[in-house]
Amino acid sequence: MTTAYLPPPRRGPLISALRSVDDFTSWLLYGYETWLVAVLKAVPLFLFMYFLIFYIPNYVYYGMTLYVLDFSKDVGFLVANLVGGGNFTALIVMALWAQAARGRHGFFWSLIRYLVFAQYLLTIFVLIPFMTFNLGGGSFVPPAFPFQALVLGAVAAGLGAMSAVYLWFEFRRVTRREAVAASDAALLAAGR
């Protein structure tokens, strides 16, 4: 005897984790939010844009003129502006594809959400601690690792970890509340 209904395929822990990350990123990008969630999303986004538009061209300029190559300041300025323009274009493309992935399913759309999630983690665990490390007087070129710069970088990484954990718990709380509301609405509709 055959049946038209097949049991769902077994999902391993990796698939379950990927689905959770996809759902979390969808909520992070498109869900409603409290003011604290909005701040925890907007500040890393702003600092990511700041890093891409200002830090990277600045490093390119100093690499072209001082540390790696010995070009003139004019050449360094032109190359840094070209890199900054390319980074600005990349930001626009990332914003457009994140909005295009809204509500869509499939491998490519999930891949976009995974990339957004990876970019968020990179920002809160690497870029923000690096920028606060620089703010404290630390530098990789020329090497300078003062104690206060290392402490500031470690504090920023810890705060980034706390914000990621808070966002995960807020996501779980909101989705649990929405699931209960949907279940109650289904029970009410079935009772009519």
C-alpha positions, 0 to 999 in steps of 0.5 A: 500500500502506498500513501501520498503523504511521506514523512518529513525528511530527518533533519540533523543538527546542522540543518536545524542550526542553519534554519535557526540562523536563517529565521533569526536573521529574518527576524533581525532584518525584517521583524518588529522591534523594541528601541533596544533591539533597534539600537543593537542593530543600528549601531553595528550597521553604522560602524560597519559602514564607517569602517568600510567607507573611512578606515579601509581607504585610509589604510589603502592611502597609508599603504600606498604612500608610506608603509608598503609602496612609495607613491606620491600623496596624490596617487595615494589619494586617488587610489584611496578614493577609488577604493572608497567608491567601490566600498560605497557601491558594495554597501548599496548592493548589500542593502539591495540584496538584503531587502530583495531577500525579504520573505523569499525562500530558497538557497540563494535567499537563505545564503544572503541572510547567512552573509548578513548574519556573518557580517553582523558577527564580524562587525560585533566581534572583530571590527568594533573591538578593532576600532576601540583598540585603535581608539585606545591608542593601539595600532598594528602598523606600526605595532603598538599594543598599550594595555588600555587599548587591549582592555578597550578591545576586549571590553568591546568584544564582550559587549558585542557578545552580550548584545548577540546573546540578548538579541537571540533571547529576544528573538526566542521570546518574540517568536514564542509569543507569536507561535502562541498567538497563532495557536490560539487563533487557530483554536478559536477558528476551529471552535466556530 
